[in-house]
Amino acid sequence: MNIKNIIKRIFSRYPEETDIINRLRSVNRILFGKNSVIHTSSNLNIKADFDVNYNGNLDLSGLIIRSLGNLKSVNGYLDLYLTTLSSLGRLEYVKGYLNLVGTLVSTLGNLKYVGGTLYAYNTVLSDLGSLEYVGGGLYLAGTKITNLGNLKKVGGFLDLSNTIVLDLGPLEYVGGNIYLENTPVKSLGSLKKVVGNIYVEEGSLLNVDSLPTRFRDKVRIMKNKKGE
């Protein structure tokens, strides 16, 4: 099927989409994979009968987005800051950073890989889905996360402060600091290496004395600031 027929199918199947110019611009950039940033000021609903792999940075911040449709990978960053999106759909791969702050996304679903930092602090996120790798930092402070699912490696820092995570599960490597303040973590799970320090608050449930020396020496106890 040639490109004209693909575009015709998309438009004829979804006649409720009325912004022809912006739809053409989006379809053109997605299908041809131009190395440029998409940033429009209108509603966006990516729909197609095929997997969409976008080659470039995708900045959708502040838009009213109903769906990412069959978007499967982004070969750059994906910025969804303050959008109305509630699902990542079929998305599996983001080469750069991923910003979910201000969204309604509660699960990462099929997402397995984020090459940069994942920003999700103070969101409704409660499930990491299939996520296995984050190349940069992982901001989960203030989320509804209860466990780390299948996550095995975080290349930068890991911020779990103000969450209800009980252990680090299958996580094996953290390339920066781990922040566990006001978090009921009792176990570091399968953790093998942390490059930075481990920050906990006074009275933490984590039994520091029982930790291997390589971790115990990295623990930094933060004084409670209540009453200050």
C-alpha positions as CSV (number, residue, x, y, z in Angstrom):
1,M,0.0,0.0,0.0
2,N,1.5,3.4,-1.0
3,I,1.6,6.5,1.3
4,K,-1.4,8.2,-0.3
5,N,-3.6,5.1,0.4
6,I,-2.4,4.9,4.0
7,I,-3.2,8.5,4.7
8,K,-6.6,8.1,2.9
9,R,-7.4,5.1,5.1
10,I,-6.5,7.0,8.3
11,F,-8.7,10.0,7.4
12,S,-11.7,8.1,6.0
13,R,-11.8,5.8,8.9
14,Y,-11.7,8.6,11.5
15,P,-13.8,11.4,10.0
16,E,-14.2,13.0,13.4
17,E,-10.7,14.4,13.1
18,T,-11.2,17.8,11.5
19,D,-7.9,19.5,11.6
20,I,-6.6,18.4,8.2
21,I,-3.4,20.4,8.2
22,N,-2.2,19.3,11.6
23,R,-3.1,15.7,10.8
24,L,-1.2,15.7,7.6
25,R,1.8,17.3,9.3
26,S,1.8,14.6,12.1
27,V,1.3,11.7,9.7
28,N,4.0,12.9,7.4
29,R,6.5,13.3,10.2
30,I,5.7,10.0,11.8
31,L,5.7,7.9,8.6
32,F,8.7,9.6,7.0
33,G,10.6,9.8,10.3
34,K,12.0,13.3,9.9
35,N,14.6,14.3,12.6
36,S,12.6,17.2,14.0
37,V,10.5,18.1,17.0
38,I,6.8,17.8,16.6
39,H,5.0,20.4,18.7
40,T,1.6,21.5,17.7
41,S,-1.1,23.5,19.5
42,S,-4.1,21.3,18.6
43,N,-5.6,18.1,19.7
44,L,-3.7,15.0,18.6
45,N,-5.0,11.4,18.2
46,I,-2.4,9.1,16.5
47,K,-4.4,6.3,14.8
48,A,-3.2,3.8,12.3
49,D,-3.5,0.1,11.4
50,F,0.2,-0.5,11.6
51,D,3.0,-0.1,14.2
52,V,4.4,3.5,14.3
53,N,8.1,4.0,14.9
54,Y,9.0,7.7,15.2
55,N,12.5,8.7,14.4
56,G,13.1,12.0,16.3
57,N,12.0,13.9,19.4
58,L,8.3,14.0,20.1
59,D,7.2,17.0,22.2
60,L,3.4,16.8,22.9
61,S,3.5,18.7,26.2
62,G,0.3,20.6,27.0
63,L,-1.8,19.0,24.3
64,I,-5.2,17.4,24.6
65,I,-4.2,13.8,23.6
66,R,-6.8,11.0,23.5
67,S,-4.4,8.2,22.4
68,L,-1.0,7.4,21.2
69,G,-2.6,4.7,19.0
70,N,0.0,2.2,17.7
71,L,3.0,4.3,18.5
72,K,5.6,1.6,19.4
73,S,8.9,3.4,19.6
74,V,10.4,6.9,19.8
75,N,14.0,7.3,18.6
76,G,14.4,10.5,20.7
77,Y,12.7,12.0,23.7
78,L,9.0,11.9,24.4
79,D,7.5,14.8,26.4
80,L,3.9,14.3,27.6
81,Y,4.0,17.0,30.3
82,L,0.6,18.2,31.3
83,T,-1.3,16.3,28.6
84,T,-4.6,14.5,29.1
85,L,-3.2,11.1,28.2
86,S,-4.1,8.2,30.4
87,S,-2.4,5.3,28.6
88,L,0.8,4.8,26.7
89,G,-0.9,2.3,24.4
90,R,1.6,0.0,22.6
91,L,4.6,2.1,23.3
92,E,7.7,-0.2,24.1
93,Y,10.8,2.0,23.6
94,V,11.9,5.6,24.1
95,K,15.5,6.3,23.3
96,G,15.7,9.6,25.2
97,Y,13.9,10.9,28.3
98,L,10.2,10.4,29.0
99,N,8.2,13.0,30.9
100,L,4.9,11.9,32.4
101,V,4.5,14.7,34.9
102,G,0.9,16.1,35.0
103,T,-0.5,13.2,33.0
104,L,-3.2,10.6,34.0
105,V,-1.0,7.6,33.1
106,S,-1.4,5.0,35.8
107,T,0.6,2.2,34.2
108,L,3.6,2.0,31.9
109,G,2.0,-0.9,30.2
110,N,4.2,-2.4,27.4
111,L,7.0,0.1,27.9
112,K,10.3,-1.8,28.5
113,Y,13.1,0.7,27.8
114,V,13.7,4.4,28.5
115,G,17.2,5.5,27.5
116,G,17.1,8.8,29.4
117,T,15.5,10.0,32.6
118,L,11.9,9.0,33.4
119,Y,10.0,11.9,35.1
120,A,6.8,10.7,36.9
121,Y,7.0,12.4,40.3
122,N,3.7,13.3,42.0
123,T,1.6,11.5,39.4
124,V,-1.1,8.8,39.6
125,L,1.4,6.2,38.3
126,S,0.9,3.0,40.2
127,D,2.4,0.3,38.0
128,L,5.7,0.1,36.1
129,G,4.3,-2.5,33.7
130,S,7.0,-4.2,31.6
131,L,9.7,-1.6,32.3
132,E,13.1,-3.3,32.6
133,Y,15.7,-0.5,31.9
134,V,16.0,3.2,32.6
135,G,19.3,4.8,31.3
136,G,19.0,8.0,33.3
137,G,17.4,8.9,36.6
138,L,14.0,7.6,37.7
139,Y,11.7,10.1,39.5
140,L,9.0,8.2,41.2
141,A,8.7,10.3,44.4
142,G,5.1,10.9,45.4
143,T,3.6,8.3,43.1
144,K,1.3,5.4,44.0
145,I,3.9,2.8,43.1
146,T,3.9,-0.3,45.4
147,N,6.7,-2.3,43.7
148,L,9.3,-2.0,40.9
149,G,7.8,-4.8,38.8
150,N,10.4,-6.1,36.3
151,L,12.9,-3.2,36.6
152,K,16.5,-4.4,36.6
153,K,18.7,-1.4,35.9
154,V,18.6,2.3,36.5
155,G,21.6,4.2,35.1
156,G,21.2,7.3,37.2
157,F,19.5,8.0,40.5
158,L,16.4,6.4,41.9
159,D,13.9,8.5,43.8
160,L,11.3,6.5,45.7
161,S,10.7,9.0,48.5
162,N,7.1,9.4,49.7
163,T,5.9,6.1,48.1
164,I,4.7,2.9,49.7
165,V,7.3,0.6,48.1
166,L,8.4,-2.2,50.5
167,D,11.4,-3.6,48.6
168,L,13.5,-3.0,45.5
169,G,12.4,-6.4,43.9
170,P,14.5,-7.6,41.0
171,L,16.5,-4.3,40.7
172,E,20.2,-5.1,40.4
173,Y,21.9,-1.8,39.6
174,V,21.5,1.9,40.3
175,G,24.1,4.3,38.8
176,G,23.4,7.2,41.3
177,N,21.8,7.9,44.6
178,I,18.8,6.0,46.0
179,Y,16.3,8.2,47.9
180,L,14.1,6.3,50.3
181,E,12.9,9.0,52.7
182,N,9.4,8.5,54.1
183,T,9.2,5.1,52.3
184,P,8.6,1.8,54.1
185,V,11.3,-0.1,52.3
186,K,12.5,-3.0,54.4
187,S,14.7,-4.8,51.8
188,L,17.0,-3.8,49.0
189,G,15.8,-7.0,47.2
190,S,18.2,-8.2,44.5
191,L,20.3,-5.1,44.4
192,K,24.0,-5.8,43.6
193,K,25.5,-2.4,43.1
194,V,24.7,1.3,43.8
195,V,27.2,3.9,42.7
196,G,25.9,6.7,44.9
197,N,24.5,6.8,48.4
198,I,21.3,5.5,50.0
199,Y,19.3,8.1,51.7
200,V,16.8,7.1,54.4
201,E,15.1,9.1,57.2
202,E,15.5,8.6,61.0
203,G,13.4,5.6,62.1
204,S,13.5,4.0,58.7
205,L,12.2,0.4,58.5
206,L,15.3,-0.6,56.5
207,N,17.6,-2.6,58.8
208,V,20.8,-0.9,58.0
209,D,22.9,-3.2,60.3
210,S,21.9,-6.3,58.4
211,L,23.0,-4.9,55.0
212,P,26.2,-6.0,53.3
213,T,29.1,-3.7,54.0
214,R,29.1,-2.4,50.4
215,F,25.7,-1.0,51.1
216,R,25.9,-0.2,54.8
217,D,28.7,2.2,54.2
218,K,26.6,4.1,51.7
219,V,23.6,4.7,53.9
220,R,23.0,8.3,54.8
221,I,20.4,8.9,57.6
222,M,18.5,12.2,57.1
223,K,17.1,13.9,60.2
224,N,13.4,14.4,60.3
225,K,12.4,18.0,59.8
226,K,9.2,17.9,61.7
227,G,8.7,21.0,63.9
228,E,11.3,23.1,62.1
